[in-house]
Amino acid sequence: MPNSTINRRSFIATGFAAAGFIWPALPALAKTISRFSLSKDGFALKGYDATAYFAADTAATGSDANTVDWKGATWRFATAAEAELFRANPEAYAPQFGGYCTRAMSLKKEVPGDPEVWRIHKGKLYVFFAKRGGTIFDKGEDAMIELAQAHWDSLTFIE
């Protein structure tokens, strides 16, 4: 008479096989990251002045004398006036995707952006890890933004 009990090895193998069919049907767990890419010193945009991109068309470092705390991050500005501009409307000046590289975000990766590599598109600031990201962005801004936004929306943020 054949043994009708399932031995441990076949039970485990059956469980793994079943899990292989069930696992893809489960929703992906959201990845948790900091809302902003922060420098080692804890500054958003690595301490660069977020308003300078718009007002002076340049990447300018901020000062410890002119900071604004917003959404759990400290932002630095070159002057008190620029800090006030940001304080009055931070969404207008803060980089998209928390200062992470827009190109990497479009590839479902979270890589800190380099504030020296940036673009303004439709009134929004985008930063990139390297010049190549900005060059690729220039060839299809809206498509890259759409992909990056989809990944950004799938993330959970540490507040």
N, C-alpha and C positions, 0 to 999 in steps of 0.2 A: 504494500500500500504506500503510495507516494506521500511524502511529508507535506502536509497542508499548511504548515506554519511558514511564515516568511522569515528568512534569516535576516540578520542585521544588515549585511552588505547589500542585499537586493532591496531592502526597505529604503536605505539611504540613497541608492542609485535611482530608485523610483521617485523619491522626493526631489532630488536634483533635477531629474528629467521634467517633472511636473512644474517645478519652479521656473524652468526655462520657458515654459509656455505661458505661465502666469505673469512673470516679471515684466515682460514688455507691455502688458496691458495696464500696469500700475502707472499712475502719473509720476513724472519725474519730481524728485524733491528739489525745492528751490535752494539755490546756493545762497549763503549769507555772506555779505561783504559790508565794509564800511560804506556809508553813503557817499563819502568823498575820499578821493585818493589823497592821503596826507603825507607830508614830508616826515623825515625822521624826527623833526622838532615839533610835529603835530600841526603844521600849517596846511591849510587848503591851498591848492594850486602852487604847492612848494614855496609859498611865501611871496608869490608874484601878485601884483596889483591887478585885480580882475577888471577894473574900470579903464586901465591904460590901453587895453586892446581897442576899445571903442573910442575913447577920447583922443588918444595920441597915436593910434595905429602902430603900437609897439608893445613888446613884452618888457615890463619894467618891474624890478623888485620892489617889494613893499618894505615898510619900516616897522620895527617893534613899537614905535611911538604912535602908530596909526593902525589900530586893529578893530575888527568887528567880529563878535561871536554870532554865528548864525547856523542853525540846525546842527549844533554840536561840533562845529569846526571853527577855528580861528582863521580869519582872513586878514592879510596885511595889505596896506596901501601906502603909496609914496607920500601922500599929503592927507591932512585932516579933511579937506574938501572932497577928495576922492572917497575917503571912508564914509562920508555923509551921503555921497551919491549911491554907494552900495547899500548903506543902511536903509535908505529911502525905497529902494527897489532891487533887492538882491537877485531876484529871478531874472532880471534884465541883464545882469552882468556875470553871474556865476556860469562856469563852463557846463556844457551839456554832459550828461553821463558822469557827473561827479568829478570831472577832471581826469577820468580814465581815458585811455586812448580810444578814440572813436573807431578807428580801423579794427583794433583788437576786439572791441565790443561787438562789431559787426560780424566777427568770426567766433562769437560766443566765448570770448576770453576777457579777463579783467586784468589789464596791464596799466600801470601808472602812466599818465601822459607827461610829456615834457613841455612845460609852459613856453619854451622857446620855439616849439613847432605847433603852430596854431592857424586856424582859419576862422573867419566870420562868414557865416552863410545865413541869409535871411534873418539878419539881426541877432543871431545866436553864436556863441563862442564854442568852438570845438578844438580840442587839443589831441596831439598824437604822440606816440612813443618815439617815432623817428620820422625823418623827412619823407621817407618812402610812403608812409601812411598818408601824409598830406598830399603827396603827388597823386596817389590812387584816389583819394577823396575828390580831387579836382576833376577827375574823369567821370564822376557819377555821384555827386553829393547826395542827392535825395535817395538814391538806392542804398547807399551805405548807411545813411541816417535811419532809414526804415529798418534795415537789418539790426543795427545797433540798438534801436529803440525796442525792438521785439525782445532782444536778449535782456536789456536793462529792465524791462517790465516783468521779466521772469525771476528777477533776483529779489531776495529779502535783505533788508538793510538793518545794520546795527545802528541803533539810535543812541 
